[in-house]
């Protein structure tokens, strides 16, 4: 039963969240090779189709091991893959996981992160039995900070000089939401 929990299809008003397929690799590469999409990530932009293939395959393996839940964000109206959302670093005993998102630039500002994010958070709380969902972002990423607050996460701390990507050192802002938090 738990294994099935890591391969859900979650429907929202405009979106379908479901596990990625190898056929999604070209769309994933298009999204995650964009330097603006990857500006605040802890990895550089993708440069080759192999990175997309590897991501899909690694995501499936993590889901089979029940360590992460990695879902594509698809528009219900067209079936197009527009991004991904994840519950990762799943700690079953501690009932916690981290949440993350990536969305293609043409789909920014349309409320898709809020819609997908709340659906994923509710799935984590209700189906996976999570007590806590966390996020870690670059504090300069104001759009992500705004989205997290809109999703009910509260900023809880700051880790100074946490990452160095391509020679750039950055801090990490930590956010959290408890199942018991009022929304």
Backbone torsions as a table, in degrees:
resi	resn	phi	psi	omega
1	UNK	NA	-45.8	-178.6
2	UNK	-61.6	-37.8	178.7
3	UNK	-57.3	-40.3	178.3
4	UNK	-65.5	-28.3	179.4
5	UNK	-64.2	-22.6	-178.2
6	UNK	-93.5	7.5	177.1
7	UNK	-134.9	52.7	-176.2
8	UNK	-83.5	165.6	163.5
9	UNK	-119.1	119.7	-177.2
10	UNK	-114.0	124.6	-179.0
11	UNK	-102.5	137.7	170.3
12	UNK	-122.7	-173.6	-179.6
13	UNK	-58.1	-47.1	-175.7
14	UNK	-112.6	-8.9	-169.5
15	UNK	-127.3	156.6	170.9
16	UNK	-125.7	123.2	176.9
17	UNK	-103.9	123.9	-178.5
18	UNK	-154.1	161.9	179.8
19	UNK	-57.5	144.7	178.9
20	UNK	-71.8	150.6	175.5
21	UNK	-118.6	157.5	-178.9
22	UNK	-57.6	-28.3	178.6
23	UNK	-67.1	-13.7	178.7
24	UNK	-84.0	-4.4	-171.6
25	UNK	-58.2	-42.8	-178.9
26	UNK	-63.5	-42.5	177.3
27	UNK	-64.5	-41.7	178.2
28	UNK	-61.1	-44.2	179.1
29	UNK	-61.6	-42.3	178.8
30	UNK	-58.8	-43.8	-178.3
31	UNK	-69.6	-50.7	-168.6
32	UNK	-93.3	7.7	168.8
33	UNK	-95.3	-6.3	-179.9
34	UNK	-77.1	117.2	-178.9
35	UNK	-58.6	-30.1	178.4
36	UNK	-71.2	-38.4	176.0
37	UNK	-63.6	-39.3	-173.9
38	UNK	-93.4	5.5	-173.5
39	UNK	-51.7	-41.5	-174.6
40	UNK	-108.6	13.8	179.7
41	UNK	-81.9	164.9	177.8
42	UNK	-93.1	18.1	173.6
43	UNK	-138.7	154.2	177.9
44	UNK	-74.1	165.9	176.5
45	UNK	-57.7	147.3	177.3
46	UNK	-68.8	150.7	-179.6
47	UNK	-126.2	-11.6	-174.8
48	UNK	-141.9	152.9	179.0
49	UNK	-58.1	-31.4	178.9
50	UNK	-56.8	-36.5	178.9
51	UNK	-63.3	-39.2	178.2
52	UNK	-68.2	-46.2	177.1
53	UNK	-58.2	-47.2	-179.4
54	UNK	-60.9	-40.5	180.0
55	UNK	-62.2	-45.5	179.8
56	UNK	-61.9	-47.3	-178.6
57	UNK	-66.0	-42.6	178.6
58	UNK	-65.8	-37.9	178.2
59	UNK	-61.4	-44.4	178.9
60	UNK	-61.5	-42.6	179.3
61	UNK	-63.1	-43.3	178.5
62	UNK	-62.9	-36.6	178.9
63	UNK	-71.1	-40.2	177.3
64	UNK	-63.0	-34.8	178.0
65	UNK	-84.5	0.0	179.1
66	UNK	58.4	42.2	178.2
67	UNK	-105.5	-25.4	-178.9
68	UNK	-150.2	155.9	173.6
69	UNK	-120.3	111.1	-176.2
70	UNK	-118.9	115.9	-176.1
71	UNK	-124.2	140.1	170.8
72	UNK	-76.1	150.0	174.7
73	UNK	-105.0	113.9	-176.4
74	UNK	-116.8	139.5	173.5
75	UNK	-73.5	128.6	178.6
76	UNK	-65.6	-33.4	-175.5
77	UNK	-67.2	-31.0	-175.8
78	UNK	-124.9	-16.6	-174.6
79	UNK	80.0	2.3	-176.5
80	UNK	-72.6	136.4	173.1
81	UNK	-76.4	124.7	-178.0
82	UNK	-118.2	-7.3	180.0
83	UNK	173.3	-166.0	178.4
84	UNK	-142.8	155.4	174.1
85	UNK	-138.1	151.2	-171.8
86	UNK	-145.3	145.0	160.5
87	UNK	-111.4	114.5	-174.6
88	UNK	-131.1	176.0	-173.4
89	UNK	51.4	42.1	-179.5
90	UNK	-64.9	123.7	177.5
91	UNK	-117.3	95.8	-174.2
92	UNK	-57.5	-45.6	-177.0
93	UNK	-65.7	-36.9	-179.7
94	UNK	-87.6	-8.0	179.9
95	UNK	55.1	49.9	179.3
96	UNK	-140.8	157.6	174.5
97	UNK	-156.3	162.0	174.3
98	UNK	-98.6	149.8	178.7
99	UNK	-113.9	144.4	177.8
100	UNK	-151.1	158.2	-176.9
101	UNK	-142.2	155.0	168.1
102	UNK	-147.4	129.8	-175.6
103	UNK	-134.4	135.8	176.9
104	UNK	-58.7	141.3	-175.0
105	UNK	-55.2	-37.2	179.2
106	UNK	-63.3	-12.4	-175.4
107	UNK	-107.7	4.6	176.9
108	UNK	-66.8	148.5	172.8
109	UNK	76.6	13.3	-178.1
110	UNK	-108.7	5.3	178.8
111	UNK	82.3	9.0	-177.7
112	UNK	-68.9	-36.7	179.6
113	UNK	-65.7	-41.7	178.5
114	UNK	-63.5	-43.6	-178.9
115	UNK	-66.4	-48.7	179.3
116	UNK	-68.5	-41.0	-177.2
117	UNK	-62.4	-46.0	-179.7
118	UNK	-66.0	-38.5	177.6
119	UNK	-62.9	-42.2	179.9
120	UNK	-68.3	-41.0	177.9
121	UNK	-61.6	-46.8	179.6
122	UNK	-63.0	-38.1	176.6
123	UNK	-62.3	-43.1	178.7
124	UNK	-61.5	-45.0	-179.4
125	UNK	-70.4	-48.1	-172.5
126	UNK	-81.3	-43.2	-173.7
127	UNK	-93.4	-38.6	-179.4
128	UNK	-92.5	-8.3	177.9
129	UNK	71.9	26.2	179.6
130	UNK	-68.4	147.2	174.9
131	UNK	-102.2	-26.5	-173.7
132	UNK	-143.6	138.2	173.5
133	UNK	-125.4	131.5	-175.9
134	UNK	-119.3	160.6	172.6
135	UNK	-143.6	148.0	177.2
136	UNK	-128.8	123.8	-178.5
137	UNK	-137.1	161.3	170.6
138	UNK	-68.4	128.0	-178.0
139	UNK	-62.3	-18.0	176.1
140	UNK	-79.2	-9.8	-179.7
141	UNK	-85.0	78.9	-174.6
142	UNK	-65.2	-33.7	179.3
143	UNK	-65.0	-42.7	177.9
144	UNK	-67.6	-39.8	178.0
145	UNK	-59.9	-43.8	179.2
146	UNK	-63.0	-42.9	179.9
147	UNK	-64.4	-41.9	-180.0
148	UNK	-63.8	-43.5	178.4
149	UNK	-63.0	-41.1	177.8
150	UNK	-62.1	-30.6	177.8
151	UNK	-83.1	3.7	175.7
152	UNK	89.4	8.7	176.2
153	UNK	-84.8	145.0	179.5
154	UNK	-111.0	141.2	175.4
155	UNK	-70.8	128.9	-174.9
156	UNK	-116.4	-13.5	-178.9
157	UNK	178.6	178.5	-179.3
158	UNK	-140.0	127.6	174.1
159	UNK	-103.8	114.3	-175.3
160	UNK	-77.1	139.6	176.8
161	UNK	46.7	50.5	-175.7
162	UNK	-77.7	-37.2	-173.7
163	UNK	-122.4	152.2	167.7
164	UNK	-135.3	112.4	-179.3
165	UNK	-122.6	124.3	-179.2
166	UNK	50.6	40.1	176.7
167	UNK	82.6	-2.8	-179.6
168	UNK	-99.6	124.7	179.1
169	UNK	-94.6	135.0	-180.0
170	UNK	-141.8	156.5	176.4
171	UNK	-84.2	173.3	173.2
172	UNK	-129.8	129.1	171.9
173	UNK	-95.3	134.2	-178.3
174	UNK	-105.8	134.6	-179.8
175	UNK	-126.2	154.1	177.7
176	UNK	-151.8	153.3	174.8
177	UNK	-139.5	131.5	176.5
178	UNK	-98.8	151.7	176.6
179	UNK	-58.4	-29.7	-177.6
180	UNK	-85.7	-5.7	-179.6
181	UNK	-67.0	136.8	172.5
182	UNK	-71.2	143.4	-178.7
183	UNK	-99.8	NA	NA
